[in-house]
Amino acid sequence: MLTTRPKVAELSFQLYGRSLHPELFNVCQSRTVKRGGYEARIDITNSGHLVTWRYGGLTLAEVAASSQHPMPQKRRLMSHKLRGERTDRVECRGGVKYQVSVQLEAVAPDVFWLFHQELAMDDQREGMFHQFESCARMSLGAISYIHVECRNRSLLIQAFHTFPDDYAIVKSQSRFELPG
């Protein structure tokens, strides 16, 4: 299993109106939540994350992955290469709403290492955390941190993925909202 990150320039952010086969991903950590009639599985993968959200027969799958990774075209609702900052929104049948804000931030090495260390040392962390093996050039491996906030009518996912080789941080905030 690949335990280091792809290059940040290869990343894309996609949303599907269907589930994706788990064998497409190298899952490092997983969590399932159920609340208010919805269910979600959140996975940290080697290149980012996968969130599979289900409600009333509707499935949405959000994936941050390498664009080199073979992904299906069928029922893809949104696809963006990660560049700068982007916000998007999708309204689904039955009044379900999905909105996302995603940002790729390249920073100076000292700023990157400060952010990286704060994320790694946060003993008050309540979310999912995974530190990857270091590559040959860097002394610390990449980090993924995902904070999950469950409400009866919505699910909020805040994700942070670091890319030490590129001194880059990918930040995303996604909201899945029930009709109403």
Order of alpha helices (4+ residues) and beta strands (2+ residues): beta-beta-beta-beta-beta-beta-beta-beta-alpha-beta-beta-beta-beta
